[in-house]
Structures are given as C-alpha cells and as structure tokens.
C-alpha cells in the first residue's frame, strides 16, 4: 500500500471504564474530554462528558493530508476547575485504523500504571474522505459544452449534496452526468403571453369589484416578479400556466361580468389562487425568497403543481355553474392545529381586534400601497424593515389597516400589532414580542410548534428580557424552519410605534427591533409606521437593513382627500331623514375650500365630516367650519378644528358644565384601557348616564367601539386637550390631576366592592369560571398604575393605599386571580414599592406590608393561580406565623389550621435561577442591586432580574471555554467576563463592547475592576496578573510574575492603588496598581491553595480563603497575619 497523503475523518464515539481521578483524597468520577494530536493538527472534543466512567462524545474531526505511517495520539483528560488531569492515553497509526470497516476499540493505558493491562477502551470510527477530490475532478473533466453559469450552478448543487450525505458520488464520470442532466431543457413553449392574458383579466376584475380592491395592488406587481426567461424550461410550469390561462379565457365569455350574479366570489377565489400560484412559481424557478429551489425543499412538487391545476379546473367549473363550488385554496403555507390555548396562557398576548379600524377610501393611497406591496414581494429587497414616518393626521393607521386587510386576504399577513396610548395594554412595550409570537404561531403551525417547544424547554422565556424574548420566540423559531423562505413573503405590521409607551420605556424594544431584525429570514418583512420622533429616528436611521420612506403631503394626497370629501358629503345628502339639503350640496366652491383647509391630512377631513354629520343641521356646521379664521399661523390647525367642534355643542354658559366635561374627558384621556360610559359613571360616582350624555355630544372627536368603550378620534386630540396653550382653560385636561382622581376613585370603588369570595365560588381542584364587573375589573388591574402616576399630595394618597391594603389586600389578590391577571401582581407590587420609595424615602408600614405581600405572592403564585379561594384555604394558613400577612389576616376558627412544624418567617431563599447547563463558577451583583450576572462552564454569561428571577438578556456567548469570573463595572453599565479570554458586554443590551482581550497563556481565573472603572485586573492559570485599560482593552501592566502556580483570585484596594492576588501556591501577594511592583509578600501561612482574596472597606486588611479550610486576615501594610478562622465541613 503506497504511503501517499490522504484525507481522513476520525470520529470519537465513546469510552468505557475510564479511571477515576483523585480529589481531596477521594476517587471521583471525571468530567472527561479527548485530545487528538497529529503532526498536522490538534483537536479536542467540544463536549465535556459529565461525571461518568462511560462517557459519550460522538464528535468528528477532519484531517486532510495524513500518511499511513502517521501516528495519532489520543488522550483522555479530566476537565478540572484549576487544571486538567491526564487519565489515560494511547497512540495508533493511520494505517491501523483505516483497515476497520466500522467502529473499533482501542485499549487505553492509565496514567501511572506500569504496563499492566487496562480495562479502559476508546471507540473510534475512521473514514477516508475523498469527496472534495471527486468534486474537483468533476469540474476539471466536465464537458466543454457546458455553459459557464449552468456549470457553476450544477457544481454547487453537487457540492451541497456531498456535504449533506455520507458517501455520495464515487467517480468524476458520475458527477459529469449530473452536470449534463442539468443542461437538458424542456419543451420551448412560450408562457409569457399566457401570463399576460391572465394578468390583463386580473387587473380588470380587481377594478370592477370593490370587494377585490385589497388584492388589486398585487396584480400589476405579481407579473414583474416572475422570471419569464425561465418559464419555458419546465413542462410542469408550462402546463400550470396554461390551466390559469384557460380559466381566465373563460371569463371573457361574459358580456358584463358585473351583472352576472355569483361571480364576484368566484373571481375573488381566482385572484387569491393566482397570486399564491405566482409565488409558488417564483420559488420553483429559484427566483424567490428561499435559499434553495422549492423542489429541493418540498418533497413532492409534482403533487403540489397538480393541486394548483385541480384548483384552477374547479374554478373554471364554478364559472360554468355561476356558483362557487367547494374550492380549497392551494397554498404553501401550512395551517394545522397547534395547541393555541396553551400558547395563549404562556404568552398572554394582547388582543388586537382590527375589525373596527377604518380602511382607506377606495381609490386613495394608491402610490403608498403600490410602493409597499412591491417592497414586500421583491425577494431582492435587502431591507427587513420598511419604516414609514409621517406627521400626525396623515392617515398612517388607516393605511396600515388597509395593507393588513389586503395581505391577510392573500394569507401573507403573519402579525398586525397596533399601539394606542389610550389603552395601557395596547401601548405597553412589555407585551409586544409575546403578542407577535402568538400571532406568528396562529399564522403557521410550523412556527407555532417551534415556539411551543421553546416555551416547554424554557418556561421562563415569555417573562424574560425583551431581547431574549425576541431571540427565543421570534428569530430562532423562524430561522429554524428550513422551507419557510420557499413559501414566499411574510408580512408583519407594527403601527403607531410612537404610541408604544414613551421614549424611555420603549427604548429596549426599539433597540431590539432595530438591531435584531437583521437576523430574521429574508422572507420576513416588517412594516413600521410612526411619527418621526427623535428616539425612533436615532435607532432606525443607522441600520442598513431598514428602508425609510417618508410620508408627506403631496398633490396626490390632496387629491385623495378631495375624493374622500366628495364621497362623504354625498352620503350626508343621501342619508338625511328630511330632504333639506340640495342634491348638489354643498357646491363645488365650498367643497374645494374644505379640501384646501384639510391641507392633505385625512384627520382634518375626517374630523370635519364627523362634525358636519353629527348634528341636525349639517349646513350650519359647514358654515362654522368655513368661517374659521385660519390666518393665525401660530395656532395649530387641528387645535382650531377641535376647539370649533368642542365649542359648538355643550352648555358652556352654564358654570356647572365645564367641570363635568373635564371630569369625563379627563377619565377618557388617562384611562389605561378604554372604558364604557357605564363603567366611567361607576368609577367616578357620577349620576347614571352622565358619561353617556357627554360622549353623545362629541361624536366628532370621540369614537365608540362595538363593545361600547370610548376613545378619542386621534392622538392629536389628546395632544390638544393636554396642552394648555392650545386647549385654553375651558377644556384643558391636567393628566396629573386626573390620574390622582382616578387613583382615589379606583381605590374607593374596590373598598366598596371587594370581599372574600366576591363571585360566590366553591373551592375545588376543578377549573373555575367567573368574571368581575367592568368597573371593578378595571380598578383591580390599574389602580396601582394610577397611583404611580401621582407626583403631588402623596402622603394623603399613601395613607389611603395603606388603609385599603390593610382591609382588602387578600381580596384584591383574589380578584386578580379571578381576572386571570395574578402573574401581573408581583410586577405591580414592585411598581408600587418604587413609588413609595420615591415619595416616602424612609421605611414605612406601607412598604413593609407591600414587601411582605411580594413574598406571599412569590411563594404561593402557582396555588393562587389555580383557584382564587386557595388564598384563604391554602396560602394563608401556610404563611409564616410571624409574617405581617398572617398576623393581620389569619383568623383562627374560620380558616384551616396547620399542625406540626410551621414556618415562622419567610424562607431565606428568595429565588432559584435556572438556565445554565453546567457548573456556575461566578456570580456578581449589579451596583444598584437589581440584577445578578453569572458565568458558567457552559461558556455562557447570563444576567438575571432580582425581582422576578427571569433572565433579562439572552445568554451572552463569545467564549469558547469555561467562564471562570464575572463582574459588573462600578457604574453598572458594563459586564466583565473571563475564561479563555476577557470580554466586556453592554449591561443593558448584551452587545459585545470590547474583546476578546488576549495575552494570558491559560484560562483567566479571576477578574476585578478598579474602583473608578478605568482598569481591569486579571489573574490566570499561567501564574501571572495583568492590568488592562477598560476603555480600549490595551495592556497597561504585566505580566506581573511572582506566583509559582495558578492565580485564583485578584482584588483591588478601595482607593485603586493596590492589587491583592491569591494563588494555588498557597501565598498572597500585593502589587502596586500603577507600577506593577510586588510591594508585599509572598504572605505565607496557608497550607493549601488560596482561592479568594478581598480588601476590607477601609483598605487596611486583606482576607484570604484557602483549600486548607481556613480564612486568614492580614495587615495590608505589614503583611502580618492577625487572625485565622477554621471552618467545619458538615
């Protein structure tokens, strides 16, 4: 056998009877890995098998040029905390292992043995790998007639196939046959004319029928995305397009299709099926969103094409019958049942009911709709987000709703999230990702299954940091579906993002959307509308994957507004009960003046129409509008319009009217979710129907939803009423004052209504069903939010809250459980605590009670969620007997009594944080105490919220080996981690800020910041200390040498002038932080390695902890050992 160099793939499968290693005199099962060494390269298994004498790795390693005589060294190590321990080893030649057809065993020699036989074995697989040689040979010997682009593509396909299967092609001749087959063409039949026929008819039908207007934008664009030059190369495609042509040719037989009953439904189905078919063809010929041709990802494309043809034949038969037969739209998008009830419970999405949202008037907004549609369905558009910033009143929400309707009708809308500052739920950034995830799961069962599996594996994820939610619930599920891109574009619409919280509360969500959306599959398109606020501008403008299209008033907008106004005044004339208005009212001049005053903004036109219509005398109201003085440029035009609408109704001369108006409108504006008039009357204690009466006056500026709830016509109306300069004293709404009023009113309502077992339930293990009255449910959910918004007169409100909780704390928790909102209680407690801490800095009885309630909710959350009455029957009896809640609310004789050993105080354990896969080696608190950072042998860094125990960031990954040390910077803005290298992370976003900082020759065991945060100190297994610039990452000092073994711990003195280090050599040394000089030590006294060192707060003493089970305290100036403390191991 010739000793030529050859490629080899070696797989380390498993081992058996691996010897134990010695630890503190005991023989312990190892954490083992394998190191493979040849003259060409050295590899080690990425996986460390945990605590087993029979470990499994099953990892493969490539070697490219090995001789038969090349020796391969295989060594099994224990992965130790401080150093690795060689357990057993062997050496074998390449020629010896290639002779085995399958797995083979190698005898391992234990370290320290004297040649005696060992029971330890290592199982390997080896394969001579010639795949690259075959591909290269095929390229060299390919027929000369191959066209270059086709050859390249064919070679790429062969390489891809070879990379995914074992074995593969065996000769260059076979590879060449593959290339020849790629060149064979189907019949040269032209399909372009057939497609032109189809789309000509599509365009006509979508214009004729108003109901098909939503599909119309796709008609002109769909033809563009089909690569016509490739249509004639596949018989299946030719046949499919022919079946479409036959269907639309049949439609030409109808002389006036509008007069033929039953045809609109058939044509709508035909349009939907045609657009879906076009997307399929686009992917099939390799010009779409998929990374590969669709016939490489769909197992039976022939059957799929046949389904399309059958659908077109059925539609043609429906035309003949003039009745829509049972036709199922064929789509690549799958929609099977997913456990949506389970997902709804876990994700708790916000309901987004868009039925009552207005659509664009037919024939308007065509320019924007065309541009957006082209962007969505263009696979070559490099952007993931299309941002549409526009002024207030432009009609952004109406446009987004129209687009949602259009794309939904074509099964292309995956999610539609819209914000409304009048709804706490629909303006909260916290629920956005969960809502998107739920809608995506509803859209496609494959996405739903991935999200469901993710939550099953990590139940904490829906309550984790927004960035982690986005990664785990959106990016990873979408990216893991191989054929997702082959199904064509998927649209997500996010409307009115400027109404999502405020600039501060939405900053994290905005950052996540801006930065992480680039990781989404290319078929995902996000349409985002907002006002051009500075924070949104900053976040999106610097992202290359975000395309911006400004919405501004143009002549076309004015034309759209004119079309809307003409249609609206015509309807006013047609709908009048008594024909007072002339058919041509209001006349061309008046109409054009309305158009001019609207200034191209739909909100002005819409408000004007509502103002004219909501009265018994439309002509008089029109005259009021036309008589408004608009010459004062300093007065906001919308404010002028709103003030006219407000002033023209209501008895403003009656001194009692303005306070009532402000009371009702104030409640509408500060309500955390829209309320019905009846609920407002109940909360505000106003006379029955007073709210309804006020609302009825102002139909021009207030909208009533189908469920009876009330909200303002537009955010600009809120802006007007809350701006004293625009509103004036008559109708200025002071939101602070009205939040205070709502806080007191909600608490008073709950004080009246709440009681034990408010719904008359029976305590059992069966699911319960009960609801609270609207006003009571609102007050339960939002009283704390109203309290938190109050900034003045807080002592009185604080006393009111304390008295309420002393009477009704458990009743409130019961009501929250009935409302299925108990999981919100802990966050609400913390929000209340923050308000108490800000407004009452000293500890108060209220703060103590709320803190006690937090512990109660944490400990008994699962029990209380199952049944509201478990608060009294289970949770309260088992609460610690010395807790405030037990002392205040437990009544012996009326509630169950717990016998035996009872808790007297809350357990010291507050949280168990679960997430790491291996040893957690280091933890650190943030300076403000709100977060914990942890590092682990699983090579990740994790950040946790102290209050909830949830991860606030996705795992920070970048290290290739154990993370041995973590720390927060003194200002809490950065996170430091060390292991195989040093890395610095942004503590808010998790982004990598600096690193890897390289220099140490072995693992970094300990890290510390200087007190001012400008320096980083590191200690390593390479026996050295180094000092780094925290801003640039440059090495400032070091390596500082002196220790004879690993440096296990470093610490900075409080003034930053000294560095203390502890080592496995059992000594402590003190170094000058500016010069690197060893100014003290080695301090000797420990009998084993020093594992940790720390300075006292005054810097005068150093404490050290050792493997000899003692702690020693040293004088930081002289090095004298002041005390030694022994420990007892229990």
C-alpha positions, 0 to 999 in steps of 0.5 A, a space after each residue: 500500500 503506497 504511503 501517499 497523503 490522504 484525507 481522513 475523518 476520525 470520529 470519537 464515539 465513546 469510552 468505557 471504564 475510564 479511571 477515576 481521578 483523585 480529589 481531596 483524597 477521594 476517587 471521583 468520577 471525571 468530567 472527561 474530554 479527548 485530545 487528538 494530536 497529529 503532526 498536522 493538527 490538534 483537536 479536542 472534543 467540544 463536549 465535556 462528558 459529565 461525571 461518568 466512567 462511560 462517557 459519550 462524545 460522538 464528535 468528528 474531526 477532519 484531517 486532510 493530508 495524513 500518511 499511513 505511517 502517521 501516528 495519532 495520539 489520543 488522550 483522555 483528560 479530566 476537565 478540572 476547575 484549576 487544571 486538567 488531569 491526564 487519565 489515560 492515553 494511547 497512540 495508533 497509526 493511520 494505517 491501523 485504523 483505516 483497515 476497520 470497516 466500522 467502529 473499533 476499540 482501542 485499549 487505553 493505558 492509565 496514567 501511572 500504571 506500569 504496563 499492566 493491562 487496562 480495562 479502559 477502551 476508546 471507540 473510534 470510527 475512521 473514514 477516508 474522505 475523498 469527496 472534495 477530490 471527486 468534486 474537483 475532478 468533476 469540474 476539471 473533466 466536465 464537458 466543454 459544452 457546458 455553459 459557464 453559469 449552468 456549470 457553476 450552478 450544477 457544481 454547487 448543487 453537487 457540492 451541497 449534496 456531498 456535504 449533506 450525505 455520507 458517501 455520495 458520488 464515487 467517480 468524476 464520470 458520475 458527477 459529469 452526468 449530473 452536470 449534463 442532466 442539468 443542461 437538458 431543457 424542456 419543451 420551448 413553449 412560450 408562457 409569457 403571453 399566457 401570463 399576460 392574458 391572465 394578468 390583463 383579466 386580473 387587473 380588470 376584475 380587481 377594478 370592477 369589484 370593490 370587494 377585490 380592491 385589497 388584492 388589486 395592488 398585487 396584480 400589476 406587481 405579481 407579473 414583474 416578479 416572475 422570471 419569464 426567461 425561465 418559464 419555458 424550461 419546465 413542462 410542469 410550469 408550462 402546463 400550470 400556466 396554461 390551466 390559469 390561462 384557460 380559466 381566465 379565457 373563460 371569463 371573457 365569455 361574459 358580456 358584463 361580468 358585473 351583472 352576472 350574479 355569483 361571480 364576484 366570489 368566484 373571481 375573488 377565489 381566482 385572484 387569491 389562487 393566482 397570486 399564491 400560484 405566482 409565488 409558488 412559481 417564483 420559488 420553483 424557478 429559484 427566483 424567490 425568497 428561499 435559499 434553495 429551489 422549492 423542489 429541493 425543499 418540498 418533497 413532492 412538487 409534482 403533487 403540489 403543481 397538480 393541486 394548483 391545476 385541480 384548483 384552477 379546473 374547479 374554478 373554471 367549473 364554478 364559472 360554468 355553474 355561476 356558483 362557487 363550488 367547494 374550492 380549497 385554496 392551494 397554498 404553501 403555507 401550512 395551517 394545522 392545529 397547534 395547541 393555541 390555548 396553551 400558547 395563549 396562557 404562556 404568552 398572554 398576548 394582547 388582543 388586537 381586534 382590527 375589525 373596527 379600524 377604518 380602511 382607506 377610501 377606495 381609490 386613495 393611497 394608491 402610490 403608498 400601497 403600490 410602493 409597499 406591496 412591491 417592497 414586500 414581494 421583491 425577494 431582492 429587497 435587502 431591507 427587513 424593515 420598511 419604516 414609514 414616518 409621517 406627521 400626525 393626521 396623515 392617515 398612517 393607521 388607516 393605511 396600515 389597516 388597509 395593507 393588513 386587510 389586503 395581505 391577510 386576504 392573500 394569507 401573507 399577513 403573519 402579525 398586525 400589532 397596533 399601539 394606542 396610548 389610550 389603552 395601557 395594554 395596547 401601548 405597553 412595550 412589555 407585551 409586544 414580542 409575546 403578542 407577535 409570537 402568538 400571532 406568528 404561531 396562529 399564522 403557521 403551525 410550523 412556527 407555532 410548534 417551534 415556539 411551543 417547544 421553546 416555551 416547554 424547554 424554557 418556561 421562563 422565556 415569555 417573562 424574560 428580557 425583551 431581547 431574549 424574548 425576541 431571540 427565543 420566540 421570534 428569530 430562532 423559531 423562524 430561522 429554524 424552519 428550513 422551507 419557510 423562505 420557499 413559501 414566499 413573503 411574510 408580512 408583519 405590521 407594527 403601527 403607531 410605534 410612537 404610541 408604544 409607551 414613551 421614549 424611555 420605556 420603549 427604548 429596549 424594544 426599539 433597540 431590539 427591533 432595530 438591531 435584531 431584525 437583521 437576523 430574521 429570514 429574508 422572507 420576513 418583512 416588517 412594516 413600521 409606521 410612526 411619527 418621526 420622533 427623535 428616539 425612533 429616528 436615532 435607532 432606525 436611521 443607522 441600520 442598513 437593513 431598514 428602508 425609510 420612506 417618508 410620508 408627506 403631503 403631496 398633490 396626490 394626497 390632496 387629491 385623495 382627500 378631495 375624493 374622500 370629501 366628495 364621497 362623504 358629503 354625498 352620503 350626508 345628502 343621501 342619508 338625511 331623514 328630511 330632504 333639506 339639503 340640495 342634491 348638489 350640496 354643498 357646491 363645488 366652491 365650498 367643497 374645494 375650500 374644505 379640501 384646501 383647509 384639510 391641507 392633505 391630512 385625512 384627520 382634518 377631513 375626517 374630523 370635519 365630516 364627523 362634525 358636519 354629520 353629527 348634528 341636525 343641521 349639517 349646513 350650519 356646521 359647514 358654515 362654522 367650519 368655513 368661517 374659521 379664521 385660519 390666518 393665525 399661523 401660530 395656532 395649530 390647525 387641528 387645535 382650531 378644528 377641535 376647539 370649533 367642534 368642542 365649542 359648538 355643542 355643550 352648555 358652556 354658559 352654564 358654570 356647572 358644565 365645564 367641570 363635568 366635561 373635564 371630569 369625563 374627558 379627563 377619565 377618557 384621556 388617562 384611562 389605561 384601557 378604554 372604558 364604557 360610559 357605564 363603567 366611567 359613571 361607576 368609577 367616578 360616582 357620577 349620576 347614571 348616564 352622565 358619561 353617556 350624555 357627554 360622549 353623545 355630544 362629541 361624536 366628532 372627536 370621540 369614537 365608540 367601539 362595538 363593545 361600547 368603550 370610548 376613545 378619542 378620534 386621534 392622538 392629536 386630540 389628546 395632544 390638544 386637550 393636554 396642552 394648555 396653550 392650545 386647549 385654553 382653560 375651558 377644556 384643558 385636561 391636567 393628566 396629573 390631576 386626573 390620574 390622582 382622581 382616578 387613583 382615589 376613585 379606583 381605590 374607593 370603588 374596590 373598598 366598596 366592592 371587594 370581599 372574600 369570595 366576591 363571585 360566590 365560588 366553591 373551592 375545588 381542584 376543578 377549573 373555575 369560571 367567573 368574571 368581575 364587573 367592568 368597573 371593578 375589573 378595571 380598578 383591580 388591574 390599574 389602580 396601582 398604575 394610577 397611583 404611580 402616576 401621582 407626583 403631588 399630595 402623596 402622603 394623603 394618597 399613601 395613607 389611603 393605599 395603606 388603609 385599603 391594603 390593610 382591609 382588602 389586600 387578600 381580596 384584591 389578590 383574589 380578584 386578580 386571580 379571578 381576572 386571570 391577571 395574578 402573574 401581573 401582581 408581583 410586577 405591580 407590587 414592585 411598581 408600587 414599592 418604587 413609588 413609595 420609595 420615591 415619595 416616602 424615602 424612609 421605611 414605612 408600614 406601607 412598604 413593609 406590608 407591600 414587601 411582605 405581600 411580594 413574598 406571599 405572592 412569590 411563594 404561593 403564585 402557582 396555588 393562587 393561580 389555580 383557584 382564587 379561594 386557595 388564598 384563604 384555604 391554602 396560602 394563608 394558613 401556610 404563611 409564616 406565623 410571624 409574617 405581617 400577612 398572617 398576623 393581620 389576616 389569619 383568623 383562627 376558627 374560620 380558616 384551616 389550621 396547620 399542625 406540626 412544624 410551621 414556618 415562622 418567617 419567610 424562607 431565606 431563599 428568595 429565588 432559584 435561577 435556572 438556565 445554565 447547563 453546567 457548573 456556575 463558577 461566578 456570580 456578581 451583583 449589579 451596583 444598584 442591586 437589581 440584577 445578578 450576572 453569572 458565568 458558567 462552564 457552559 461558556 455562557 454569561 447570563 444576567 438575571 432580574 432580582 425581582 422576578 428571577 427571569 433572565 433579562 438578556 439572552 445568554 451572552 456567548 463569545 467564549 469558547 471555554 469555561 467562564 471562570 469570573 464575572 463582574 459588573 463595572 462600578 457604574 453598572 453599565 458594563 459586564 466583565 467576563 473571563 475564561 479563555 479570554 476577557 470580554 466586556 458586554 453592554 449591561 443593558 443590551 448584551 452587545 459585545 463592547 470590547 474583546 476578546 482581550 488576549 495575552 494570558 497563556 491559560 484560562 483567566 481565573 479571576 477578574 476585578 475592576 478598579 474602583 473608578 472603572 478605568 482598569 481591569 485586573 486579571 489573574 490566570 492559570 499561567 501564574 501571572 496578573 495583568 492590568 488592562 485599560 477598560 476603555 480600549 482593552 490595551 495592556 497597561 501592566 504585566 505580566 506581573 510574575 511572582 506566583 509559582 502556580 495558578 492565580 485564583 483570585 485578584 482584588 483591588 484596594 478601595 482607593 485603586 492603588 493596590 492589587 491583592 492576588 491569591 494563588 494555588 501556591 498557597 501565598 498572597 501577594 500585593 502589587 502596586 496598581 500603577 507600577 506593577 511592583 510586588 510591594 508585599 509578600 509572598 504572605 505565607 501561612 496557608 497550607 493549601 491553595 488560596 482561592 479568594 482574596 478581598 480588601 476590607 472597606 477601609 483598605 487596611 486588611 486583606 482576607 484570604 480563603 484557602 483549600 486548607 479550610 481556613 480564612 486568614 486576615 492580614 495587615 495590608 501594610 505589614 503583611 502580618 497575619 492577625 487572625 485565622 478562622 477554621 471552618 467545619 465541613 458538615 
